[in-house]
Amino acid sequence: MEHSNFISIGLGNVVNTDKIVACVSPESAPIKRLIQEARTNGILIDATYGRKTRSVIVMDSGHVVLSLITPETVSIRLSGKEDKDE
């Protein structure tokens, strides 16, 4: 039986690390379009609870996850190093 690894993306939410394709900043126009298309297609997961989106996580299923932690923090957590700031 395969065991999945999860990382915290803030506010008690987690994602499966094996399913992450990319983690990017939400600032560019193409990423804003990606978010809007995901919202329209019903595959957007907003894990920010109305707070500022700091990273956009693209999953291998096509789902797009909005997180309030930065892409750098996601990267640190993926590498296994502990990060106390959130």
PyMOL Python script that loads the backbone (N, CA, C, O; Angstrom):
from pymol import cmd

cmd.read_pdbstr("""\
ATOM      1  N   MET A   1       0.833  -1.178   0.000  1.00  0.00           N
ATOM      2  CA  MET A   1       0.000   0.000   0.000  1.00  0.00           C
ATOM      3  C   MET A   1       0.881   1.245   0.000  1.00  0.00           C
ATOM      4  O   MET A   1       1.779   1.384   0.830  1.00  0.00           O
ATOM      5  N   GLU A   2       0.614   2.141  -0.934  1.00  0.00           N
ATOM      6  CA  GLU A   2       1.406   3.350  -1.068  1.00  0.00           C
ATOM      7  C   GLU A   2       0.923   4.401  -0.084  1.00  0.00           C
ATOM      8  O   GLU A   2      -0.279   4.608   0.083  1.00  0.00           O
ATOM      9  N   HIS A   3       1.878   5.066   0.570  1.00  0.00           N
ATOM     10  CA  HIS A   3       1.545   6.112   1.531  1.00  0.00           C
ATOM     11  C   HIS A   3       1.756   7.471   0.886  1.00  0.00           C
ATOM     12  O   HIS A   3       2.837   7.747   0.366  1.00  0.00           O
ATOM     13  N   SER A   4       0.741   8.322   0.912  1.00  0.00           N
ATOM     14  CA  SER A   4       0.829   9.652   0.334  1.00  0.00           C
ATOM     15  C   SER A   4       1.437  10.622   1.333  1.00  0.00           C
ATOM     16  O   SER A   4       1.223  10.509   2.540  1.00  0.00           O
ATOM     17  N   ASN A   5       2.192  11.571   0.815  1.00  0.00           N
ATOM     18  CA  ASN A   5       2.763  12.627   1.643  1.00  0.00           C
ATOM     19  C   ASN A   5       1.952  13.889   1.437  1.00  0.00           C
ATOM     20  O   ASN A   5       1.561  14.208   0.315  1.00  0.00           O
ATOM     21  N   PHE A   6       1.702  14.601   2.511  1.00  0.00           N
ATOM     22  CA  PHE A   6       0.932  15.824   2.462  1.00  0.00           C
ATOM     23  C   PHE A   6       1.744  16.960   3.065  1.00  0.00           C
ATOM     24  O   PHE A   6       2.539  16.747   3.980  1.00  0.00           O
ATOM     25  N   ILE A   7       1.538  18.174   2.545  1.00  0.00           N
ATOM     26  CA  ILE A   7       2.134  19.363   3.153  1.00  0.00           C
ATOM     27  C   ILE A   7       1.024  20.340   3.476  1.00  0.00           C
ATOM     28  O   ILE A   7      -0.009  20.379   2.808  1.00  0.00           O
ATOM     29  N   SER A   8       1.255  21.119   4.501  1.00  0.00           N
ATOM     30  CA  SER A   8       0.303  22.150   4.890  1.00  0.00           C
ATOM     31  C   SER A   8       0.421  23.330   3.937  1.00  0.00           C
ATOM     32  O   SER A   8       1.523  23.775   3.616  1.00  0.00           O
ATOM     33  N   ILE A   9      -0.734  23.835   3.486  1.00  0.00           N
ATOM     34  CA  ILE A   9      -0.741  25.028   2.640  1.00  0.00           C
ATOM     35  C   ILE A   9      -1.414  26.188   3.368  1.00  0.00           C
ATOM     36  O   ILE A   9      -1.802  27.180   2.750  1.00  0.00           O
ATOM     37  N   GLY A  10      -1.547  26.055   4.676  1.00  0.00           N
ATOM     38  CA  GLY A  10      -2.082  27.121   5.507  1.00  0.00           C
ATOM     39  C   GLY A  10      -3.503  26.889   5.956  1.00  0.00           C
ATOM     40  O   GLY A  10      -4.292  26.249   5.261  1.00  0.00           O
ATOM     41  N   LEU A  11      -3.823  27.410   7.117  1.00  0.00           N
ATOM     42  CA  LEU A  11      -5.165  27.366   7.705  1.00  0.00           C
ATOM     43  C   LEU A  11      -5.713  25.947   7.858  1.00  0.00           C
ATOM     44  O   LEU A  11      -6.917  25.720   7.739  1.00  0.00           O
ATOM     45  N   GLY A  12      -4.824  25.006   8.121  1.00  0.00           N
ATOM     46  CA  GLY A  12      -5.245  23.631   8.346  1.00  0.00           C
ATOM     47  C   GLY A  12      -5.506  22.842   7.084  1.00  0.00           C
ATOM     48  O   GLY A  12      -5.999  21.716   7.162  1.00  0.00           O
ATOM     49  N   ASN A  13      -5.193  23.391   5.921  1.00  0.00           N
ATOM     50  CA  ASN A  13      -5.392  22.697   4.656  1.00  0.00           C
ATOM     51  C   ASN A  13      -4.110  22.012   4.218  1.00  0.00           C
ATOM     52  O   ASN A  13      -3.014  22.508   4.480  1.00  0.00           O
ATOM     53  N   VAL A  14      -4.244  20.876   3.553  1.00  0.00           N
ATOM     54  CA  VAL A  14      -3.091  20.125   3.068  1.00  0.00           C
ATOM     55  C   VAL A  14      -3.324  19.695   1.626  1.00  0.00           C
ATOM     56  O   VAL A  14      -4.462  19.574   1.172  1.00  0.00           O
ATOM     57  N   VAL A  15      -2.205  19.463   0.906  1.00  0.00           N
ATOM     58  CA  VAL A  15      -2.276  18.899  -0.443  1.00  0.00           C
ATOM     59  C   VAL A  15      -1.328  17.717  -0.525  1.00  0.00           C
ATOM     60  O   VAL A  15      -0.339  17.638   0.204  1.00  0.00           O
ATOM     61  N   ASN A  16      -1.649  16.798  -1.427  1.00  0.00           N
ATOM     62  CA  ASN A  16      -0.828  15.617  -1.659  1.00  0.00           C
ATOM     63  C   ASN A  16       0.384  16.021  -2.489  1.00  0.00           C
ATOM     64  O   ASN A  16       0.229  16.482  -3.620  1.00  0.00           O
ATOM     65  N   THR A  17       1.577  15.856  -1.949  1.00  0.00           N
ATOM     66  CA  THR A  17       2.791  16.279  -2.639  1.00  0.00           C
ATOM     67  C   THR A  17       3.033  15.500  -3.927  1.00  0.00           C
ATOM     68  O   THR A  17       3.670  16.012  -4.847  1.00  0.00           O
ATOM     69  N   ASP A  18       2.536  14.277  -4.002  1.00  0.00           N
ATOM     70  CA  ASP A  18       2.731  13.458  -5.203  1.00  0.00           C
ATOM     71  C   ASP A  18       1.917  13.968  -6.386  1.00  0.00           C
ATOM     72  O   ASP A  18       2.178  13.574  -7.523  1.00  0.00           O
ATOM     73  N   LYS A  19       0.948  14.828  -6.147  1.00  0.00           N
ATOM     74  CA  LYS A  19       0.038  15.298  -7.190  1.00  0.00           C
ATOM     75  C   LYS A  19       0.319  16.723  -7.650  1.00  0.00           C
ATOM     76  O   LYS A  19      -0.351  17.219  -8.555  1.00  0.00           O
ATOM     77  N   ILE A  20       1.312  17.398  -7.031  1.00  0.00           N
ATOM     78  CA  ILE A  20       1.624  18.783  -7.394  1.00  0.00           C
ATOM     79  C   ILE A  20       2.432  18.811  -8.691  1.00  0.00           C
ATOM     80  O   ILE A  20       3.441  18.119  -8.825  1.00  0.00           O
ATOM     81  N   VAL A  21       1.969  19.626  -9.643  1.00  0.00           N
ATOM     82  CA  VAL A  21       2.681  19.826 -10.907  1.00  0.00           C
ATOM     83  C   VAL A  21       3.497  21.107 -10.834  1.00  0.00           C
ATOM     84  O   VAL A  21       4.651  21.135 -11.264  1.00  0.00           O
ATOM     85  N   ALA A  22       2.901  22.177 -10.289  1.00  0.00           N
ATOM     86  CA  ALA A  22       3.592  23.461 -10.216  1.00  0.00           C
ATOM     87  C   ALA A  22       3.032  24.285  -9.068  1.00  0.00           C
ATOM     88  O   ALA A  22       1.890  24.108  -8.647  1.00  0.00           O
ATOM     89  N   CYS A  23       3.863  25.187  -8.578  1.00  0.00           N
ATOM     90  CA  CYS A  23       3.436  26.161  -7.569  1.00  0.00           C
ATOM     91  C   CYS A  23       4.001  27.498  -7.993  1.00  0.00           C
ATOM     92  O   CYS A  23       5.218  27.686  -8.021  1.00  0.00           O
ATOM     93  N   VAL A  24       3.116  28.432  -8.325  1.00  0.00           N
ATOM     94  CA  VAL A  24       3.538  29.699  -8.911  1.00  0.00           C
ATOM     95  C   VAL A  24       2.890  30.883  -8.208  1.00  0.00           C
ATOM     96  O   VAL A  24       1.920  30.734  -7.465  1.00  0.00           O
ATOM     97  N   SER A  25       3.442  32.047  -8.456  1.00  0.00           N
ATOM     98  CA  SER A  25       2.887  33.289  -7.943  1.00  0.00           C
ATOM     99  C   SER A  25       1.644  33.660  -8.753  1.00  0.00           C
ATOM    100  O   SER A  25       1.594  33.395  -9.954  1.00  0.00           O
ATOM    101  N   PRO A  26       0.645  34.267  -8.117  1.00  0.00           N
ATOM    102  CA  PRO A  26      -0.601  34.597  -8.815  1.00  0.00           C
ATOM    103  C   PRO A  26      -0.568  35.928  -9.567  1.00  0.00           C
ATOM    104  O   PRO A  26      -1.608  36.376 -10.050  1.00  0.00           O
ATOM    105  N   GLU A  27       0.573  36.559  -9.676  1.00  0.00           N
ATOM    106  CA  GLU A  27       0.650  37.926 -10.183  1.00  0.00           C
ATOM    107  C   GLU A  27       0.514  38.080 -11.696  1.00  0.00           C
ATOM    108  O   GLU A  27      -0.017  39.092 -12.154  1.00  0.00           O
ATOM    109  N   SER A  28       0.973  37.117 -12.482  1.00  0.00           N
ATOM    110  CA  SER A  28       1.002  37.303 -13.936  1.00  0.00           C
ATOM    111  C   SER A  28      -0.372  37.110 -14.578  1.00  0.00           C
ATOM    112  O   SER A  28      -1.235  36.421 -14.036  1.00  0.00           O
ATOM    113  N   ALA A  29      -0.551  37.724 -15.726  1.00  0.00           N
ATOM    114  CA  ALA A  29      -1.820  37.632 -16.451  1.00  0.00           C
ATOM    115  C   ALA A  29      -2.162  36.189 -16.841  1.00  0.00           C
ATOM    116  O   ALA A  29      -3.321  35.797 -16.710  1.00  0.00           O
ATOM    117  N   PRO A  30      -1.200  35.377 -17.317  1.00  0.00           N
ATOM    118  CA  PRO A  30      -1.551  33.993 -17.659  1.00  0.00           C
ATOM    119  C   PRO A  30      -2.049  33.186 -16.453  1.00  0.00           C
ATOM    120  O   PRO A  30      -2.937  32.346 -16.595  1.00  0.00           O
ATOM    121  N   ILE A  31      -1.485  33.436 -15.280  1.00  0.00           N
ATOM    122  CA  ILE A  31      -1.919  32.709 -14.086  1.00  0.00           C
ATOM    123  C   ILE A  31      -3.293  33.203 -13.654  1.00  0.00           C
ATOM    124  O   ILE A  31      -4.119  32.411 -13.198  1.00  0.00           O
ATOM    125  N   LYS A  32      -3.549  34.500 -13.790  1.00  0.00           N
ATOM    126  CA  LYS A  32      -4.882  35.029 -13.483  1.00  0.00           C
ATOM    127  C   LYS A  32      -5.926  34.413 -14.412  1.00  0.00           C
ATOM    128  O   LYS A  32      -7.039  34.113 -13.980  1.00  0.00           O
ATOM    129  N   ARG A  33      -5.574  34.221 -15.693  1.00  0.00           N
ATOM    130  CA  ARG A  33      -6.483  33.552 -16.638  1.00  0.00           C
ATOM    131  C   ARG A  33      -6.699  32.096 -16.238  1.00  0.00           C
ATOM    132  O   ARG A  33      -7.819  31.589 -16.305  1.00  0.00           O
ATOM    133  N   LEU A  34      -5.618  31.421 -15.819  1.00  0.00           N
ATOM    134  CA  LEU A  34      -5.721  30.030 -15.369  1.00  0.00           C
ATOM    135  C   LEU A  34      -6.687  29.914 -14.197  1.00  0.00           C
ATOM    136  O   LEU A  34      -7.507  28.996 -14.157  1.00  0.00           O
ATOM    137  N   ILE A  35      -6.598  30.837 -13.245  1.00  0.00           N
ATOM    138  CA  ILE A  35      -7.486  30.843 -12.079  1.00  0.00           C
ATOM    139  C   ILE A  35      -8.937  31.045 -12.525  1.00  0.00           C
ATOM    140  O   ILE A  35      -9.836  30.343 -12.061  1.00  0.00           O
ATOM    141  N   GLN A  36      -9.158  32.000 -13.419  1.00  0.00           N
ATOM    142  CA  GLN A  36     -10.519  32.279 -13.895  1.00  0.00           C
ATOM    143  C   GLN A  36     -11.099  31.089 -14.655  1.00  0.00           C
ATOM    144  O   GLN A  36     -12.272  30.756 -14.484  1.00  0.00           O
ATOM    145  N   GLU A  37     -10.284  30.447 -15.494  1.00  0.00           N
ATOM    146  CA  GLU A  37     -10.747  29.271 -16.231  1.00  0.00           C
ATOM    147  C   GLU A  37     -11.079  28.131 -15.278  1.00  0.00           C
ATOM    148  O   GLU A  37     -12.074  27.431 -15.466  1.00  0.00           O
ATOM    149  N   ALA A  38     -10.243  27.944 -14.247  1.00  0.00           N
ATOM    150  CA  ALA A  38     -10.503  26.892 -13.266  1.00  0.00           C
ATOM    151  C   ALA A  38     -11.801  27.179 -12.516  1.00  0.00           C
ATOM    152  O   ALA A  38     -12.584  26.266 -12.252  1.00  0.00           O
ATOM    153  N   ARG A  39     -12.031  28.453 -12.170  1.00  0.00           N
ATOM    154  CA  ARG A  39     -13.267  28.843 -11.478  1.00  0.00           C
ATOM    155  C   ARG A  39     -14.477  28.528 -12.373  1.00  0.00           C
ATOM    156  O   ARG A  39     -15.462  27.951 -11.914  1.00  0.00           O
ATOM    157  N   THR A  40     -14.390  28.909 -13.639  1.00  0.00           N
ATOM    158  CA  THR A  40     -15.470  28.675 -14.601  1.00  0.00           C
ATOM    159  C   THR A  40     -15.750  27.182 -14.781  1.00  0.00           C
ATOM    160  O   THR A  40     -16.904  26.769 -14.901  1.00  0.00           O
ATOM    161  N   ASN A  41     -14.688  26.380 -14.799  1.00  0.00           N
ATOM    162  CA  ASN A  41     -14.826  24.935 -15.035  1.00  0.00           C
ATOM    163  C   ASN A  41     -15.088  24.130 -13.757  1.00  0.00           C
ATOM    164  O   ASN A  41     -15.220  22.907 -13.809  1.00  0.00           O
ATOM    165  N   GLY A  42     -15.163  24.810 -12.620  1.00  0.00           N
ATOM    166  CA  GLY A  42     -15.463  24.111 -11.369  1.00  0.00           C
ATOM    167  C   GLY A  42     -14.323  23.295 -10.810  1.00  0.00           C
ATOM    168  O   GLY A  42     -14.549  22.353 -10.050  1.00  0.00           O
ATOM    169  N   ILE A  43     -13.082  23.645 -11.179  1.00  0.00           N
ATOM    170  CA  ILE A  43     -11.925  22.885 -10.683  1.00  0.00           C
ATOM    171  C   ILE A  43     -10.988  23.760  -9.838  1.00  0.00           C
ATOM    172  O   ILE A  43      -9.820  23.425  -9.639  1.00  0.00           O
ATOM    173  N   LEU A  44     -11.515  24.875  -9.351  1.00  0.00           N
ATOM    174  CA  LEU A  44     -10.743  25.759  -8.479  1.00  0.00           C
ATOM    175  C   LEU A  44     -11.022  25.399  -7.026  1.00  0.00           C
ATOM    176  O   LEU A  44     -12.176  25.236  -6.629  1.00  0.00           O
ATOM    177  N   ILE A  45      -9.965  25.279  -6.241  1.00  0.00           N
ATOM    178  CA  ILE A  45     -10.086  25.034  -4.809  1.00  0.00           C
ATOM    179  C   ILE A  45      -9.461  26.233  -4.099  1.00  0.00           C
ATOM    180  O   ILE A  45      -8.246  26.423  -4.139  1.00  0.00           O
ATOM    181  N   ASP A  46     -10.295  27.033  -3.455  1.00  0.00           N
ATOM    182  CA  ASP A  46      -9.822  28.239  -2.784  1.00  0.00           C
ATOM    183  C   ASP A  46      -9.607  27.926  -1.308  1.00  0.00           C
ATOM    184  O   ASP A  46     -10.557  27.835  -0.531  1.00  0.00           O
ATOM    185  N   ALA A  47      -8.332  27.764  -0.936  1.00  0.00           N
ATOM    186  CA  ALA A  47      -7.981  27.437   0.448  1.00  0.00           C
ATOM    187  C   ALA A  47      -7.500  28.676   1.202  1.00  0.00           C
ATOM    188  O   ALA A  47      -6.779  28.562   2.193  1.00  0.00           O
ATOM    189  N   THR A  48      -7.902  29.864   0.732  1.00  0.00           N
ATOM    190  CA  THR A  48      -7.452  31.104   1.368  1.00  0.00           C
ATOM    191  C   THR A  48      -8.451  31.666   2.365  1.00  0.00           C
ATOM    192  O   THR A  48      -8.105  32.543   3.156  1.00  0.00           O
ATOM    193  N   TYR A  49      -9.699  31.167   2.339  1.00  0.00           N
ATOM    194  CA  TYR A  49     -10.754  31.676   3.215  1.00  0.00           C
ATOM    195  C   TYR A  49     -10.898  33.187   3.097  1.00  0.00           C
ATOM    196  O   TYR A  49     -11.120  33.875   4.093  1.00  0.00           O
ATOM    197  N   GLY A  50     -10.771  33.704   1.870  1.00  0.00           N
ATOM    198  CA  GLY A  50     -10.943  35.126   1.627  1.00  0.00           C
ATOM    199  C   GLY A  50      -9.716  35.979   1.857  1.00  0.00           C
ATOM    200  O   GLY A  50      -9.755  37.191   1.643  1.00  0.00           O
ATOM    201  N   ARG A  51      -8.642  35.374   2.285  1.00  0.00           N
ATOM    202  CA  ARG A  51      -7.406  36.137   2.478  1.00  0.00           C
ATOM    203  C   ARG A  51      -6.665  36.273   1.148  1.00  0.00           C
ATOM    204  O   ARG A  51      -7.087  35.718   0.134  1.00  0.00           O
ATOM    205  N   LYS A  52      -5.563  37.012   1.162  1.00  0.00           N
ATOM    206  CA  LYS A  52      -4.801  37.253  -0.063  1.00  0.00           C
ATOM    207  C   LYS A  52      -4.176  35.958  -0.593  1.00  0.00           C
ATOM    208  O   LYS A  52      -3.556  35.204   0.156  1.00  0.00           O
ATOM    209  N   THR A  53      -4.346  35.717  -1.883  1.00  0.00           N
ATOM    210  CA  THR A  53      -3.732  34.554  -2.530  1.00  0.00           C
ATOM    211  C   THR A  53      -2.263  34.861  -2.781  1.00  0.00           C
ATOM    212  O   THR A  53      -1.935  35.839  -3.453  1.00  0.00           O
ATOM    213  N   ARG A  54      -1.379  34.028  -2.241  1.00  0.00           N
ATOM    214  CA  ARG A  54       0.058  34.234  -2.423  1.00  0.00           C
ATOM    215  C   ARG A  54       0.684  33.177  -3.317  1.00  0.00           C
ATOM    216  O   ARG A  54       1.770  33.388  -3.858  1.00  0.00           O
ATOM    217  N   SER A  55       0.000  32.022  -3.482  1.00  0.00           N
ATOM    218  CA  SER A  55       0.510  31.011  -4.410  1.00  0.00           C
ATOM    219  C   SER A  55      -0.643  30.262  -5.049  1.00  0.00           C
ATOM    220  O   SER A  55      -1.731  30.135  -4.486  1.00  0.00           O
ATOM    221  N   VAL A  56      -0.363  29.773  -6.242  1.00  0.00           N
ATOM    222  CA  VAL A  56      -1.315  28.991  -7.016  1.00  0.00           C
ATOM    223  C   VAL A  56      -0.665  27.632  -7.250  1.00  0.00           C
ATOM    224  O   VAL A  56       0.402  27.539  -7.857  1.00  0.00           O
ATOM    225  N   ILE A  57      -1.319  26.582  -6.761  1.00  0.00           N
ATOM    226  CA  ILE A  57      -0.780  25.230  -6.881  1.00  0.00           C
ATOM    227  C   ILE A  57      -1.590  24.494  -7.941  1.00  0.00           C
ATOM    228  O   ILE A  57      -2.810  24.373  -7.829  1.00  0.00           O
ATOM    229  N   VAL A  58      -0.902  24.005  -8.970  1.00  0.00           N
ATOM    230  CA  VAL A  58      -1.553  23.260 -10.043  1.00  0.00           C
ATOM    231  C   VAL A  58      -1.336  21.781  -9.768  1.00  0.00           C
ATOM    232  O   VAL A  58      -0.208  21.328  -9.575  1.00  0.00           O
ATOM    233  N   MET A  59      -2.442  21.031  -9.753  1.00  0.00           N
ATOM    234  CA  MET A  59      -2.385  19.604  -9.454  1.00  0.00           C
ATOM    235  C   MET A  59      -2.426  18.788 -10.748  1.00  0.00           C
ATOM    236  O   MET A  59      -2.863  19.292 -11.782  1.00  0.00           O
ATOM    237  N   ASP A  60      -1.975  17.536 -10.697  1.00  0.00           N
ATOM    238  CA  ASP A  60      -1.950  16.712 -11.905  1.00  0.00           C
ATOM    239  C   ASP A  60      -3.346  16.364 -12.421  1.00  0.00           C
ATOM    240  O   ASP A  60      -3.490  15.919 -13.560  1.00  0.00           O
ATOM    241  N   SER A  61      -4.356  16.559 -11.607  1.00  0.00           N
ATOM    242  CA  SER A  61      -5.743  16.314 -12.022  1.00  0.00           C
ATOM    243  C   SER A  61      -6.318  17.503 -12.796  1.00  0.00           C
ATOM    244  O   SER A  61      -7.419  17.426 -13.341  1.00  0.00           O
ATOM    245  N   GLY A  62      -5.549  18.616 -12.837  1.00  0.00           N
ATOM    246  CA  GLY A  62      -6.026  19.832 -13.472  1.00  0.00           C
ATOM    247  C   GLY A  62      -6.612  20.818 -12.481  1.00  0.00           C
ATOM    248  O   GLY A  62      -6.857  21.973 -12.828  1.00  0.00           O
ATOM    249  N   HIS A  63      -6.839  20.376 -11.248  1.00  0.00           N
ATOM    250  CA  HIS A  63      -7.360  21.285 -10.224  1.00  0.00           C
ATOM    251  C   HIS A  63      -6.333  22.375  -9.926  1.00  0.00           C
ATOM    252  O   HIS A  63      -5.125  22.155 -10.012  1.00  0.00           O
ATOM    253  N   VAL A  64      -6.838  23.539  -9.578  1.00  0.00           N
ATOM    254  CA  VAL A  64      -6.007  24.683  -9.228  1.00  0.00           C
ATOM    255  C   VAL A  64      -6.342  25.057  -7.789  1.00  0.00           C
ATOM    256  O   VAL A  64      -7.501  25.311  -7.460  1.00  0.00           O
ATOM    257  N   VAL A  65      -5.323  25.089  -6.936  1.00  0.00           N
ATOM    258  CA  VAL A  65      -5.506  25.356  -5.514  1.00  0.00           C
ATOM    259  C   VAL A  65      -4.893  26.715  -5.189  1.00  0.00           C
ATOM    260  O   VAL A  65      -3.730  26.973  -5.501  1.00  0.00           O
ATOM    261  N   LEU A  66      -5.687  27.582  -4.558  1.00  0.00           N
ATOM    262  CA  LEU A  66      -5.192  28.884  -4.118  1.00  0.00           C
ATOM    263  C   LEU A  66      -4.772  28.777  -2.660  1.00  0.00           C
ATOM    264  O   LEU A  66      -5.508  28.244  -1.830  1.00  0.00           O
ATOM    265  N   SER A  67      -3.578  29.290  -2.355  1.00  0.00           N
ATOM    266  CA  SER A  67      -3.051  29.209  -0.995  1.00  0.00           C
ATOM    267  C   SER A  67      -2.589  30.574  -0.526  1.00  0.00           C
ATOM    268  O   SER A  67      -2.221  31.424  -1.337  1.00  0.00           O
ATOM    269  N   LEU A  68      -2.606  30.785   0.786  1.00  0.00           N
ATOM    270  CA  LEU A  68      -2.141  32.051   1.330  1.00  0.00           C
ATOM    271  C   LEU A  68      -0.669  32.025   1.709  1.00  0.00           C
ATOM    272  O   LEU A  68      -0.149  33.034   2.185  1.00  0.00           O
ATOM    273  N   ILE A  69       0.019  30.907   1.516  1.00  0.00           N
ATOM    274  CA  ILE A  69       1.462  30.882   1.750  1.00  0.00           C
ATOM    275  C   ILE A  69       2.181  31.086   0.420  1.00  0.00           C
ATOM    276  O   ILE A  69       1.627  30.795  -0.640  1.00  0.00           O
ATOM    277  N   THR A  70       3.401  31.581   0.476  1.00  0.00           N
ATOM    278  CA  THR A  70       4.141  31.908  -0.733  1.00  0.00           C
ATOM    279  C   THR A  70       4.669  30.648  -1.430  1.00  0.00           C
ATOM    280  O   THR A  70       4.804  29.600  -0.799  1.00  0.00           O
ATOM    281  N   PRO A  71       4.965  30.752  -2.728  1.00  0.00           N
ATOM    282  CA  PRO A  71       5.570  29.604  -3.418  1.00  0.00           C
ATOM    283  C   PRO A  71       6.887  29.169  -2.759  1.00  0.00           C
ATOM    284  O   PRO A  71       7.205  27.980  -2.736  1.00  0.00           O
ATOM    285  N   GLU A  72       7.643  30.119  -2.231  1.00  0.00           N
ATOM    286  CA  GLU A  72       8.897  29.784  -1.562  1.00  0.00           C
ATOM    287  C   GLU A  72       8.649  28.914  -0.330  1.00  0.00           C
ATOM    288  O   GLU A  72       9.393  27.967  -0.077  1.00  0.00           O
ATOM    289  N   THR A  73       7.607  29.235   0.433  1.00  0.00           N
ATOM    290  CA  THR A  73       7.271  28.442   1.612  1.00  0.00           C
ATOM    291  C   THR A  73       6.808  27.048   1.206  1.00  0.00           C
ATOM    292  O   THR A  73       7.159  26.063   1.855  1.00  0.00           O
ATOM    293  N   VAL A  74       6.026  26.961   0.141  1.00  0.00           N
ATOM    294  CA  VAL A  74       5.598  25.644  -0.370  1.00  0.00           C
ATOM    295  C   VAL A  74       6.833  24.832  -0.747  1.00  0.00           C
ATOM    296  O   VAL A  74       6.919  23.647  -0.424  1.00  0.00           O
ATOM    297  N   SER A  75       7.781  25.458  -1.422  1.00  0.00           N
ATOM    298  CA  SER A  75       9.012  24.779  -1.829  1.00  0.00           C
ATOM    299  C   SER A  75       9.803  24.264  -0.627  1.00  0.00           C
ATOM    300  O   SER A  75      10.306  23.141  -0.639  1.00  0.00           O
ATOM    301  N   ILE A  76       9.907  25.095   0.407  1.00  0.00           N
ATOM    302  CA  ILE A  76      10.615  24.688   1.626  1.00  0.00           C
ATOM    303  C   ILE A  76       9.933  23.473   2.250  1.00  0.00           C
ATOM    304  O   ILE A  76      10.595  22.523   2.668  1.00  0.00           O
ATOM    305  N   ARG A  77       8.603  23.516   2.307  1.00  0.00           N
ATOM    306  CA  ARG A  77       7.863  22.398   2.899  1.00  0.00           C
ATOM    307  C   ARG A  77       7.998  21.138   2.049  1.00  0.00           C
ATOM    308  O   ARG A  77       8.070  20.033   2.586  1.00  0.00           O
ATOM    309  N   LEU A  78       8.032  21.296   0.734  1.00  0.00           N
ATOM    310  CA  LEU A  78       8.205  20.142  -0.151  1.00  0.00           C
ATOM    311  C   LEU A  78       9.589  19.514   0.021  1.00  0.00           C
ATOM    312  O   LEU A  78       9.744  18.299  -0.101  1.00  0.00           O
ATOM    313  N   SER A  79      10.591  20.350   0.304  1.00  0.00           N
ATOM    314  CA  SER A  79      11.955  19.837   0.458  1.00  0.00           C
ATOM    315  C   SER A  79      12.151  19.134   1.810  1.00  0.00           C
ATOM    316  O   SER A  79      13.168  18.481   2.045  1.00  0.00           O
ATOM    317  N   GLY A  80      11.146  19.285   2.694  1.00  0.00           N
ATOM    318  CA  GLY A  80      11.225  18.597   3.974  1.00  0.00           C
ATOM    319  C   GLY A  80      11.789  19.433   5.107  1.00  0.00           C
ATOM    320  O   GLY A  80      11.818  18.994   6.257  1.00  0.00           O
ATOM    321  N   LYS A  81      12.239  20.641   4.781  1.00  0.00           N
ATOM    322  CA  LYS A  81      12.767  21.524   5.827  1.00  0.00           C
ATOM    323  C   LYS A  81      11.590  22.141   6.573  1.00  0.00           C
ATOM    324  O   LYS A  81      10.588  22.520   5.967  1.00  0.00           O
ATOM    325  N   GLU A  82      11.718  22.235   7.872  1.00  0.00           N
ATOM    326  CA  GLU A  82      10.638  22.788   8.692  1.00  0.00           C
ATOM    327  C   GLU A  82      10.589  24.293   8.544  1.00  0.00           C
ATOM    328  O   GLU A  82      11.625  24.956   8.557  1.00  0.00           O
ATOM    329  N   ASP A  83       9.387  24.837   8.403  1.00  0.00           N
ATOM    330  CA  ASP A  83       9.189  26.278   8.298  1.00  0.00           C
ATOM    331  C   ASP A  83       8.156  26.678   9.331  1.00  0.00           C
ATOM    332  O   ASP A  83       7.006  26.243   9.262  1.00  0.00           O
ATOM    333  N   LYS A  84       8.555  27.505  10.290  1.00  0.00           N
ATOM    334  CA  LYS A  84       7.653  27.879  11.388  1.00  0.00           C
ATOM    335  C   LYS A  84       6.766  29.071  11.056  1.00  0.00           C
ATOM    336  O   LYS A  84       5.744  29.266  11.715  1.00  0.00           O
ATOM    337  N   ASP A  85       7.122  29.876  10.052  1.00  0.00           N
ATOM    338  CA  ASP A  85       6.330  31.055   9.693  1.00  0.00           C
ATOM    339  C   ASP A  85       5.147  30.660   8.839  1.00  0.00           C
ATOM    340  O   ASP A  85       5.259  29.807   7.959  1.00  0.00           O
ATOM    341  N   GLU A  86       4.019  31.281   9.101  1.00  0.00           N
ATOM    342  CA  GLU A  86       2.811  31.073   8.281  1.00  0.00           C
ATOM    343  C   GLU A  86       1.978  32.301   8.284  1.00  0.00           C
ATOM    344  O   GLU A  86       0.921  32.332   7.654  1.00  0.00           O
TER     345      GLU A  86
END
""", "prot")
cmd.dss("prot")
cmd.show_as("cartoon", "prot")
cmd.util.cbc("prot")
cmd.orient("prot")
